[in-house]
Amino acid sequence: MSDSAKPNPFDRRLDIRHMLSTTPPPLDHVLPGLMAGTVGMLAGPGGVGKTMFELQLALAVACGGSICGGLFESEEEGPPASRKPGRVVMVAAEESADLIWHRLHAIVATLLKHRRLLGIEARPADLLDLWAENIHLYPLAGVARVTLLDRDLEPTESFKQLSGACEGARFVILDPIRQFHVGDENDSGAMTALVQACQTMAARTRAAVIFAHHVNRSSTQMGLGDTAGAARGSTALTDGVRWQLNMSEPSREVARSRGIGVDERKGFVMVDIAKANYLPPQRSEMLQRLPGGVLLRADCVTQSTAAVKPGNSKYKPRLKAVGA
């Protein structure tokens, strides 16, 4: 688009009189610190459980429920006041439909057995209706690569198609971002353009858009996986987003302080909001990995929740009843 064809961003200024004489609208947090209409990043090493975590985010946002048994919720404050069901679009560039199918069954088997983990009162049939209506999943394994920008850093036809699919969404997940561009991730100009493309999508749809990304090797080796600078590639990615959540394996010191053996660390995941422009600093949270890869806040895992197995025939009739 030529400069002459672009709208003038300076043809309308804010009405300061109106803004200072009226109460501002409440901030709309889709996730703690992640505002509607903004862009965030989910950073972590390969195999830490990012895709499973994203599916749990999708299920929670779609029904207005808690995340992983109450992630970043305190007993004193309770769940966020703005939590409400919304449409979720998730594009899993490296996953097949069958693999997502298995993962969804693992998560839902746990949630239906222990519905307190969702933090809402809802019948299984009502939950299924909400999930079926609000979750729009697009697994792209085996499909021609979808890129949002061409080599001249201009929006592609795929960008327009994805933006159309995200109309009316409250939450959008792109996993992983590396599959959605052909640029050099160490090039600050290319990564700035990529974040700006996501910002354009967020602004047009009013959805919160997050993308998954890997952390650099040095941060993992040095135990800095909880920091904003852990993300791989140009710092333009971290600088450009308004929110960043990191997932990492517990350090030896953290594991020892919580009574976790060194060999058991891979069964747990640390979650840190490493950057949030609209939220005070948050405490680190620990998730425990259950059968099927389901992630739950470690302090709410009991012997019964840890025993839920997605393939256990005991739960199959319940799942079939939901779909009846």
C-alpha positions as CSV (number, residue, x, y, z in Angstrom):
1,M,0.0,0.0,0.0
2,S,1.4,3.4,-1.0
3,D,1.8,6.1,1.6
4,S,-0.9,8.2,-0.2
5,A,-3.4,5.4,0.2
6,K,-2.8,4.9,3.9
7,P,-5.2,6.6,6.4
8,N,-3.8,9.6,8.2
9,P,-3.2,8.6,11.8
10,F,-3.1,12.2,12.9
11,D,-6.5,13.3,11.6
12,R,-8.2,12.7,14.9
13,R,-6.9,13.5,18.4
14,L,-8.2,12.3,21.7
15,D,-10.9,14.3,23.4
16,I,-9.1,15.2,26.6
17,R,-12.1,17.0,28.1
18,H,-14.3,14.0,27.8
19,M,-11.6,11.6,29.1
20,L,-10.9,13.7,32.2
21,S,-14.6,14.3,33.0
22,T,-15.8,10.7,32.7
23,T,-14.8,7.4,34.4
24,P,-12.6,5.2,32.1
25,P,-14.0,1.8,31.2
26,P,-12.7,-1.2,33.2
27,L,-9.6,-2.9,31.8
28,D,-10.6,-6.2,30.0
29,H,-8.1,-8.9,31.0
30,V,-8.5,-12.0,28.9
31,L,-5.7,-13.6,31.0
32,P,-4.1,-11.9,34.0
33,G,-2.2,-9.0,32.6
34,L,-3.1,-9.8,29.0
35,M,-5.6,-7.2,27.7
36,A,-8.1,-7.7,24.9
37,G,-6.7,-6.2,21.7
38,T,-3.1,-6.7,22.7
39,V,-0.3,-9.2,21.8
40,G,1.5,-11.5,24.1
41,M,4.1,-14.3,23.9
42,L,4.3,-17.7,25.5
43,A,8.0,-18.7,25.8
44,G,9.5,-22.0,26.8
45,P,11.9,-24.8,25.7
46,G,10.8,-27.6,23.5
47,G,9.0,-30.4,25.4
48,V,8.0,-28.2,28.4
49,G,4.3,-28.6,27.6
50,K,3.4,-25.4,25.7
51,T,0.9,-26.9,23.4
52,M,-0.9,-28.8,26.2
53,F,-0.9,-25.6,28.2
54,E,-2.4,-23.7,25.3
55,L,-5.2,-26.3,24.9
56,Q,-6.0,-25.8,28.6
57,L,-6.0,-22.1,28.1
58,A,-8.4,-22.5,25.2
59,L,-10.8,-24.7,27.2
60,A,-10.7,-22.3,30.1
61,V,-11.3,-19.1,28.1
62,A,-14.0,-20.8,26.0
63,C,-16.1,-21.6,29.1
64,G,-15.0,-18.8,31.4
65,G,-13.3,-21.2,33.8
66,S,-10.1,-21.4,35.8
67,I,-6.8,-22.2,34.2
68,C,-5.0,-25.4,35.4
69,G,-6.9,-25.4,38.6
70,G,-6.6,-21.7,39.4
71,L,-3.4,-20.4,37.9
72,F,-2.6,-16.9,39.2
73,E,-5.7,-16.9,41.3
74,S,-5.5,-16.4,45.1
75,E,-8.0,-17.6,47.7
76,E,-8.3,-14.0,49.0
77,E,-9.0,-12.4,45.6
78,G,-10.7,-15.3,43.8
79,P,-11.1,-15.4,40.0
80,P,-10.7,-12.3,37.9
81,A,-14.0,-10.2,37.8
82,S,-13.9,-9.9,34.0
83,R,-13.7,-13.7,33.3
84,K,-16.3,-14.6,30.8
85,P,-16.7,-17.2,28.1
86,G,-15.4,-16.3,24.7
87,R,-14.4,-17.6,21.3
88,V,-10.9,-19.0,21.0
89,V,-9.0,-19.5,17.7
90,M,-5.9,-21.7,18.0
91,V,-3.7,-22.5,15.0
92,A,-1.4,-25.4,15.8
93,A,1.1,-25.3,12.9
94,E,3.0,-28.5,13.9
95,E,0.2,-30.7,15.3
96,S,-2.1,-33.2,13.7
97,A,-5.8,-33.5,14.4
98,D,-5.3,-36.9,16.0
99,L,-2.7,-35.7,18.4
100,I,-4.9,-32.8,19.5
101,W,-7.8,-35.2,19.8
102,H,-5.9,-37.3,22.3
103,R,-4.7,-34.3,24.3
104,L,-8.2,-32.8,24.5
105,H,-9.5,-36.2,25.9
106,A,-6.8,-36.2,28.5
107,I,-7.7,-32.7,29.7
108,V,-11.4,-33.1,29.7
109,A,-11.3,-36.5,31.5
110,T,-9.6,-34.7,34.4
111,L,-11.9,-31.7,34.3
112,L,-15.1,-33.8,34.2
113,K,-13.8,-36.0,37.1
114,H,-12.8,-32.9,39.2
115,R,-15.0,-30.0,38.0
116,R,-13.9,-27.9,40.9
117,L,-10.7,-27.3,38.9
118,L,-12.7,-25.2,36.5
119,G,-14.0,-22.9,39.2
120,I,-17.5,-22.7,37.7
121,E,-20.8,-24.4,38.2
122,A,-21.7,-26.1,34.9
123,R,-23.2,-29.4,33.8
124,P,-21.0,-31.5,31.5
125,A,-23.5,-31.1,28.6
126,D,-23.4,-27.3,29.0
127,L,-19.6,-27.3,29.0
128,L,-19.5,-29.4,25.9
129,D,-21.9,-26.9,24.2
130,L,-19.6,-24.0,25.2
131,W,-16.5,-25.7,24.0
132,A,-18.0,-26.9,20.7
133,E,-19.3,-23.3,20.0
134,N,-16.3,-21.3,21.2
135,I,-13.2,-23.4,20.3
136,H,-12.0,-23.1,16.7
137,L,-8.9,-25.3,16.3
138,Y,-6.9,-25.5,13.2
139,P,-4.1,-28.2,13.1
140,L,-1.8,-27.6,10.2
141,A,0.6,-30.5,10.3
142,G,1.0,-31.8,6.7
143,V,-0.6,-28.6,5.3
144,A,1.3,-26.1,3.1
145,R,3.1,-23.5,5.3
146,V,1.0,-20.5,6.4
147,T,3.0,-17.3,6.5
148,L,1.6,-14.0,7.7
149,L,4.2,-11.8,5.9
150,D,6.0,-12.2,2.6
151,R,9.7,-11.6,2.1
152,D,9.0,-7.8,1.7
153,L,7.3,-7.9,5.2
154,E,3.9,-7.2,3.6
155,P,0.8,-9.0,4.8
156,T,0.0,-12.2,2.8
157,E,-3.3,-13.6,1.7
158,S,-2.9,-16.1,4.6
159,F,-2.8,-13.1,7.0
160,K,-6.1,-11.9,5.6
161,Q,-7.6,-15.3,5.8
162,L,-6.5,-15.8,9.4
163,S,-7.7,-12.3,10.3
164,G,-11.1,-13.3,8.9
165,A,-11.2,-16.5,10.9
166,C,-10.4,-14.5,14.1
167,E,-13.4,-12.1,13.7
168,G,-15.4,-12.2,16.9
169,A,-12.7,-14.1,18.8
170,R,-11.7,-13.2,22.3
171,F,-8.4,-15.1,22.3
172,V,-6.1,-16.2,19.5
173,I,-3.2,-18.6,19.8
174,L,-0.5,-19.1,17.2
175,D,1.8,-22.1,17.9
176,P,4.7,-21.7,17.2
177,I,5.4,-18.3,15.7
178,R,8.4,-19.6,13.8
179,Q,6.1,-21.5,11.4
180,F,4.2,-18.3,10.5
181,H,7.1,-16.3,9.0
182,V,10.1,-16.8,6.7
183,G,12.3,-14.0,8.1
184,D,15.4,-14.2,10.2
185,E,14.3,-14.3,13.8
186,N,17.5,-12.4,14.8
187,D,16.5,-9.5,12.4
188,S,14.9,-6.8,14.6
189,G,13.2,-5.2,11.6
190,A,11.6,-8.5,10.5
191,M,10.5,-9.4,14.0
192,T,9.1,-5.9,14.6
193,A,7.1,-6.3,11.5
194,L,5.9,-9.7,12.6
195,V,4.7,-8.4,16.0
196,Q,3.1,-5.4,14.3
197,A,1.1,-7.8,12.1
198,C,-0.1,-9.6,15.2
199,Q,-1.0,-6.2,16.7
200,T,-3.0,-5.3,13.6
201,M,-4.9,-8.5,13.9
202,A,-5.5,-7.9,17.7
203,A,-6.6,-4.3,17.1
204,R,-9.1,-5.3,14.3
205,T,-10.6,-8.2,16.2
206,R,-10.3,-6.9,19.8
207,A,-8.9,-10.3,20.6
208,A,-5.9,-11.0,22.8
209,V,-3.3,-12.6,20.5
210,I,-0.5,-14.7,21.8
211,F,2.2,-16.7,20.0
212,A,4.4,-19.5,21.2
213,H,8.1,-19.2,20.9
214,H,11.2,-21.1,22.0
215,V,13.7,-19.8,24.5
216,N,17.4,-19.5,23.8
217,R,19.7,-22.3,24.9
218,S,21.8,-20.1,27.3
219,S,18.8,-19.1,29.4
220,T,17.9,-22.7,29.9
221,Q,21.5,-23.7,30.8
222,M,21.9,-20.7,33.2
223,G,18.5,-21.1,34.9
224,L,17.1,-17.9,33.5
225,G,14.1,-19.4,31.9
226,D,11.8,-17.2,34.0
227,T,13.1,-13.9,32.6
228,A,11.8,-11.8,29.7
229,G,15.2,-12.0,27.9
230,A,14.9,-15.8,27.7
231,A,13.1,-15.7,24.4
232,R,15.1,-16.8,21.4
233,G,16.1,-14.4,18.6
234,S,15.8,-10.6,18.4
235,T,14.7,-8.7,21.5
236,A,12.2,-7.0,19.2
237,L,9.8,-9.9,20.0
238,T,9.9,-9.3,23.8
239,D,10.0,-5.5,23.3
240,G,7.0,-5.5,21.0
241,V,4.6,-7.6,23.0
242,R,2.7,-6.3,26.0
243,W,2.8,-9.5,27.9
244,Q,5.1,-12.5,28.2
245,L,4.5,-15.8,30.0
246,N,7.5,-18.2,30.4
247,M,7.4,-21.9,31.1
248,S,10.5,-23.7,32.4
249,E,11.7,-26.7,34.3
250,P,12.2,-26.0,38.1
251,S,15.7,-25.3,39.1
252,R,17.5,-27.7,41.5
253,E,17.1,-25.1,44.2
254,V,13.4,-24.6,43.7
255,A,12.8,-28.3,43.5
256,R,14.7,-28.9,46.7
257,S,12.8,-26.2,48.5
258,R,9.5,-27.9,47.5
259,G,10.6,-31.4,48.4
260,I,10.9,-32.5,44.8
261,G,13.7,-35.0,43.9
262,V,16.2,-34.0,41.2
263,D,15.0,-36.9,39.1
264,E,11.3,-35.8,39.5
265,R,11.8,-32.3,38.1
266,K,10.6,-33.1,34.6
267,G,7.2,-33.8,36.2
268,F,6.8,-30.1,37.1
269,V,6.8,-26.8,35.2
270,M,7.4,-23.3,36.5
271,V,5.1,-20.6,35.1
272,D,6.2,-16.9,35.3
273,I,4.6,-13.8,33.9
274,A,7.9,-12.3,32.8
275,K,6.5,-9.2,31.3
276,A,3.1,-7.5,31.9
277,N,2.6,-3.8,31.1
278,Y,-0.8,-3.8,32.8
279,L,-0.3,-6.0,35.9
280,P,1.8,-5.8,39.1
281,P,4.6,-8.4,39.5
282,Q,3.2,-11.9,40.0
283,R,4.6,-14.8,42.0
284,S,6.0,-17.8,40.3
285,E,3.6,-20.7,40.0
286,M,4.4,-24.4,39.7
287,L,2.4,-26.9,37.7
288,Q,2.5,-30.6,38.0
289,R,2.3,-32.9,34.9
290,L,-0.4,-35.6,35.3
291,P,-1.1,-38.7,33.1
292,G,-1.7,-37.7,29.5
293,G,0.4,-34.5,30.0
294,V,-2.3,-32.5,31.7
295,L,-0.9,-29.6,33.7
296,L,-2.4,-28.6,37.1
297,R,-1.4,-26.2,39.7
298,A,0.9,-28.3,42.0
299,D,-0.7,-27.2,45.2
300,C,-4.2,-28.4,44.1
301,V,-3.1,-31.9,42.9
302,T,-4.4,-34.7,45.1
303,Q,-4.0,-38.4,44.9
304,S,-7.3,-38.7,43.1
305,T,-6.6,-36.1,40.4
306,A,-3.2,-37.5,39.7
307,A,-4.8,-40.9,39.2
308,V,-7.1,-39.8,36.3
309,K,-6.1,-41.6,33.1
310,P,-7.5,-40.5,29.8
311,G,-7.7,-44.1,28.5
312,N,-9.3,-45.5,31.6
313,S,-12.6,-47.1,30.6
314,K,-14.2,-45.8,33.9
315,Y,-14.4,-42.3,32.3
316,K,-15.4,-43.3,28.8
317,P,-19.2,-43.6,29.5
318,R,-19.1,-40.1,31.1
319,L,-17.5,-38.6,28.0
320,K,-19.9,-40.4,25.7
321,A,-22.8,-39.1,27.8
322,V,-21.6,-35.6,27.4
323,G,-21.6,-36.0,23.6
324,A,-25.0,-37.7,23.5
